[in-house]
């Protein structure tokens, strides 16, 4: 059977869109299949994605060498992607990491400083008084230090990054199908892709980048070993008149003396409803979602009120000027592989590969992760890429 396409990417999220763009730089005959964002999440019966957001932290500092390299290579290409697409998604406002000061017996900031030094990242290390002076909208507990990475850090708009990747790919001839793939199989010498609408497409090779839905029953020839967890994020509406008060606010990662209250926080940004929201997440509760039906139900539920309220209590003391009564929440998921790195490899067939498993750290690094997925298809392997891990997926029986 002759293949309709050379390569098909299944999943039009952050990794899949990036892979499609990188494939378009090397080859003709590329297709990208994935649905649009649902207009009515609470009643949507199809699949979801976790890039339905306007702000995610981006930074280069990481104490894991491979995650640091994934981030650094991705961030280095942000301007290129913006230039190619004409879509701005990156905001270099810096990233502030705060925790108990060095010498207090809590190693968090010591580890951050060591990682920054190893990576050669220029930072400012600030004590209590300097944190108050430089970031007056924050109120940290006493005895803290902050590590501020000003360059190559801040936040990205994941919706706009995905849109930029897809537009750039389409400009180079990638065919886009707005559909949901339910099965990928190796048949008659080609990879056969079947969609929920009953359509079928064939390719020489297929890359499945379906996020948490990569574990969907029947999607892959072999079930992927990956755990998917439900997460809740909280939003606080900020009036336009108050936005100048937060104009210099960086992205924040904060670990107080109680590690259970470790959070990340994004400065106020404009969302699709034309309103500005400050966002906080990072709750420690693990809500394991064992099936794709449970994942869909989680997205439709919109998050867990108790977690929302716990996050609001943190914001009330951390950012006292925020009106915590103007509160809303949303649901997303994180996918964890056994290795702790993205799963990038073949699925029992030389024609079908997977690209998934963000492990809670992949948004900022999605372009490089997508490039690795593209390299796997075009080269047949991931060698000499500069990483210590091999990104090998683990499959069940």
C-alpha positions in Angstrom: 0.0 0.0 0.0 1.3 3.5 -0.9 1.5 5.9 2.0 -0.4 9.2 1.6 2.2 11.0 3.7 5.8 10.6 4.6 5.2 11.6 8.3 2.0 12.1 10.4 2.1 13.7 13.8 -0.8 12.8 16.0 -1.6 15.5 18.6 -1.5 19.3 17.9 -0.4 20.3 21.4 2.9 21.8 22.5 5.1 18.8 21.6 3.2 17.7 18.5 3.0 21.2 17.0 6.8 21.6 17.6 7.5 18.2 16.0 5.5 19.1 12.9 7.4 22.4 12.5 10.7 20.7 12.8 9.7 17.9 10.3 8.6 20.6 7.9 12.1 22.0 7.9 13.4 18.7 6.7 10.8 17.0 4.6 7.7 17.4 2.4 4.6 15.2 2.9 4.0 16.0 6.6 0.5 16.0 8.2 -0.6 17.1 11.7 -3.8 15.7 13.2 -5.4 17.0 16.3 -8.5 18.8 17.5 -9.1 22.5 18.2 -9.5 23.7 21.7 -13.2 23.0 22.8 -15.4 26.1 23.1 -17.4 24.5 25.9 -15.1 22.6 28.2 -17.8 21.5 30.7 -19.8 19.7 28.1 -17.1 18.6 25.7 -17.0 14.9 25.2 -13.7 14.7 23.2 -10.1 14.9 24.2 -8.4 17.9 25.9 -5.0 19.4 26.2 -3.1 21.2 28.9 -1.9 24.1 26.8 -5.3 25.9 27.1 -3.6 28.7 29.1 -1.9 32.1 28.6 1.1 31.9 31.0 3.7 29.2 31.8 7.0 29.8 33.5 10.1 29.6 31.4 13.7 29.6 32.9 17.1 28.0 32.1 18.1 27.0 35.7 17.6 23.4 36.5 19.6 21.0 38.7 19.0 18.2 36.2 21.5 18.6 33.3 19.1 17.1 30.7 16.1 19.2 31.6 18.4 22.3 31.6 19.6 21.4 28.1 16.0 20.9 26.9 15.0 24.3 28.3 18.1 26.2 27.0 17.8 24.8 23.5 14.1 25.7 23.3 14.5 29.2 24.7 17.2 29.9 22.2 14.7 29.3 19.4 11.8 31.4 20.8 12.8 34.5 18.7 13.1 32.4 15.6 9.6 30.9 16.0 8.2 34.4 16.7 9.9 35.8 13.7 8.8 32.9 11.4 5.1 33.0 12.5 4.7 36.7 13.3 3.1 35.6 16.7 4.6 36.9 20.0 4.4 34.4 22.8 7.5 35.0 24.9 7.7 37.6 27.7 11.2 38.0 29.2 10.2 39.4 32.6 12.6 37.1 34.5 12.0 34.3 37.0 12.5 34.6 40.8 13.1 31.5 42.9 12.7 32.1 46.6 13.3 29.8 49.6 14.9 29.7 53.0 18.3 31.3 53.0 21.5 29.4 52.6 23.0 28.3 55.9 19.7 27.6 57.5 19.9 23.9 56.9 17.4 24.0 54.1 19.2 23.1 50.9 16.7 24.5 48.3 18.3 27.8 47.5 21.8 26.3 47.8 20.9 23.8 45.1 19.5 26.5 42.9 22.6 28.6 43.2 24.8 25.5 42.5 22.7 24.7 39.4 23.0 28.3 38.2 26.8 28.3 38.7 27.1 25.0 36.8 25.1 26.3 33.9 26.8 29.7 33.9 23.5 31.5 34.4 23.8 35.1 35.5 21.7 35.7 38.6 21.1 38.1 41.4 20.9 36.6 44.9 18.8 38.8 47.2 18.2 38.7 50.9 15.0 39.7 52.8 15.5 43.5 52.6 16.5 43.4 48.9 13.5 41.2 48.1 11.1 43.7 49.7 12.8 46.6 47.9 12.9 45.0 44.5 9.6 43.2 44.5 7.3 45.1 46.8 4.1 43.3 45.8 5.4 40.0 47.3 5.4 39.3 51.1 7.7 36.3 51.8 8.3 34.8 55.2 11.4 36.1 56.9 14.8 34.4 56.5 14.5 33.9 52.8 16.8 34.4 49.8 15.8 34.9 46.2 17.6 33.9 43.1 16.6 36.2 40.2 17.3 35.1 36.6 16.6 38.2 34.5 17.6 37.1 31.0 16.2 34.1 29.1 13.4 33.7 31.7 9.9 34.9 32.3 6.8 33.3 30.8 5.3 32.1 27.6 1.8 31.9 26.3 1.3 28.2 25.5 -1.8 28.8 23.3 0.2 31.3 21.2 3.3 29.1 21.0 1.2 26.2 19.7 -0.5 28.5 17.2 2.9 29.9 16.1 4.4 26.4 15.6 1.4 25.2 13.6 1.3 28.4 11.4 5.0 28.0 10.7 4.6 24.4 9.8 1.6 25.1 7.5 3.7 27.8 5.7 6.1 25.0 4.8 3.4 22.8 3.5 2.2 20.7 6.5 -1.3 19.5 6.0 -3.5 20.1 9.1 -6.5 17.9 10.0 -8.8 19.0 12.9 -9.7 15.5 14.1 -9.1 13.1 17.0 -7.1 10.0 16.3 -8.3 6.8 18.0 -5.9 4.2 16.6 -2.5 3.9 15.0 -1.4 0.6 13.6 1.3 -1.0 11.4 -0.6 -2.6 8.5 0.4 -3.6 5.0 3.7 -1.9 5.1 2.4 1.5 6.3 1.3 3.2 9.5 -2.5 3.4 9.4 -4.1 6.3 11.4 -7.8 6.1 12.1 -9.8 9.0 13.5 -13.0 9.5 15.5 -14.8 10.8 12.4 -14.1 7.6 10.6 -11.3 8.9 8.3 -8.1 6.9 7.7 -4.7 8.2 6.7 -1.5 6.4 6.0 2.2 7.4 6.4 5.6 5.9 6.2 6.0 6.9 9.9 3.7 8.3 12.6 4.7 10.2 15.8 2.0 10.0 18.5 2.2 13.1 20.7 -1.1 13.0 22.5 -0.1 14.2 25.9 -2.0 12.5 28.7 -4.2 10.9 26.1 -1.3 8.9 24.8 -2.4 6.3 27.3 -5.9 6.1 25.7 -7.1 2.5 25.3 -6.5 1.2 21.8 -4.5 4.2 20.5 -1.1 2.6 20.4 -0.1 -1.0 19.4 1.4 -1.3 22.9 0.1 0.4 26.0 2.4 3.1 27.3 3.6 3.1 30.9 2.8 6.6 32.1 0.9 8.0 35.0 -1.5 11.0 34.5 -2.4 13.3 37.4 -5.1 15.9 37.7 -4.0 19.4 38.7 -5.9 22.5 39.8 -4.7 26.0 39.1 -6.3 29.2 40.6 -6.8 32.6 38.9 -7.3 36.0 40.5 -8.8 38.8 38.3 -6.9 42.0 38.3 -8.5 45.3 37.3 -6.9 47.2 34.4 -6.3 50.2 36.6 -4.2 48.0 39.0 -2.0 46.4 36.3 0.7 49.1 36.4 1.4 48.0 40.0 2.5 44.6 38.7 4.2 45.7 35.5 7.6 44.5 36.6 6.4 41.3 38.3 8.5 38.2 37.3 7.4 34.6 37.3 7.9 33.1 40.8 8.8 29.8 42.3 8.5 29.8 46.0 9.3 27.2 48.6 8.6 28.4 52.2 9.6 26.6 55.3 6.6 24.2 54.8 7.5 22.4 51.5 3.9 21.4 51.2 3.2 25.0 50.3 5.6 25.1 47.4 4.0 27.0 44.6 4.6 28.7 41.3 3.0 32.0 40.3 2.6 33.9 37.1 2.2 37.7 36.9 -1.1 39.1 35.6 -1.6 38.5 31.9 -4.5 39.0 29.5 -6.6 35.9 28.8 -9.0 35.3 25.9 -11.9 36.9 27.8 -9.9 40.2 27.6 -9.4 40.2 31.4 -6.1 40.0 33.3 -5.5 37.2 35.8 -2.7 36.3 38.2 -2.3 32.5 38.2 -1.0 30.2 40.9 -0.5 26.4 41.0 1.7 23.7 42.4 -0.5 21.9 44.9 1.1 18.7 46.3 -2.0 16.5 46.0 -1.7 13.7 43.4 -5.0 12.8 41.8 -4.3 9.8 39.6 -6.4 9.5 36.5 -6.3 5.9 35.4 -8.3 6.0 32.1 -9.0 8.5 29.4 -12.6 8.6 30.5 -11.3 9.9 33.9 -9.1 12.4 32.2 -12.0 13.8 30.3 -14.2 13.9 33.4 -11.4 15.8 35.2 -11.1 18.5 32.6 -14.9 18.9 32.5 -15.0 19.2 36.3 -12.7 22.2 36.1 -10.5 21.4 39.1 -10.9 20.7 42.8 -12.4 23.5 45.0 -10.4 22.6 48.1 -7.2 23.0 46.2 -8.4 26.3 44.7 -9.1 27.6 48.2 -5.8 26.4 49.6 -4.0 28.3 46.8 -6.1 31.4 47.5 -5.0 31.3 51.2 -1.4 31.3 50.0 -1.9 34.2 47.7 -3.7 36.2 50.4 -0.4 36.3 52.4 2.1 36.2 49.5 0.5 38.9 47.3 -1.6 41.0 49.9 -2.8 43.5 47.3 -4.6 40.9 45.3 -8.4 40.6 45.8 -8.7 36.9 46.6 -12.5 37.1 46.3 -12.2 37.4 42.6 -11.2 33.8 42.3 -11.7 31.1 39.7 -10.0 27.8 38.8 -9.2 25.5 36.0 -8.1 21.9 35.5 -5.1 20.5 33.7 -3.1 17.3 33.8 0.6 16.3 34.1 2.0 13.1 32.7 4.9 11.3 34.4 7.0 8.6 32.8 9.0 6.0 34.8 12.3 7.7 33.8 11.2 11.2 34.8 12.0 12.4 31.2 9.9 12.7 28.1 9.2 9.3 26.4 10.6 9.5 22.9 10.9 6.2 21.0 9.4 3.5 18.8 6.4 1.5 19.9 7.2 -2.0 18.9 7.2 -0.9 15.2 9.7 0.9 13.0 6.8 3.0 11.7 5.1 4.1 15.0 6.8 6.3 17.7 5.6 8.1 20.8 6.5 11.6 22.0 4.9 12.4 25.4 5.4 12.7 29.1 6.1 16.3 30.1 6.7 15.3 33.8 5.4 18.7 34.9 8.4 20.6 33.3 7.9 20.5 29.6 6.1 23.6 28.5 9.2 25.8 28.3 11.1 23.0 26.7 8.5 21.8 24.2 10.3 23.0 21.1 13.4 21.0 21.8 11.3 18.0 22.8 9.4 18.3 19.5 12.7 18.5 17.6 13.9 15.3 19.2 10.6 13.6 18.1 11.2 14.8 14.6 14.8 13.6 14.7 13.7 10.2 15.8 11.5 9.9 12.7 14.0 11.3 10.2 17.1 9.6 11.5 15.5 6.4 13.1 17.3 7.0 16.4 18.3 9.6 19.0 22.1 9.5 19.1 24.7 12.2 19.6 22.1 14.7 20.8 24.1 15.6 23.9 21.8 14.1 26.5 22.6 11.6 29.2 19.2 9.9 29.1 18.1 8.0 26.0 14.4 9.1 26.5 13.4 5.4 25.9 9.7 4.8 26.5 8.5 2.0 28.8 5.6 -0.1 27.6 3.2 -2.4 29.4 2.1 -5.8 28.2 
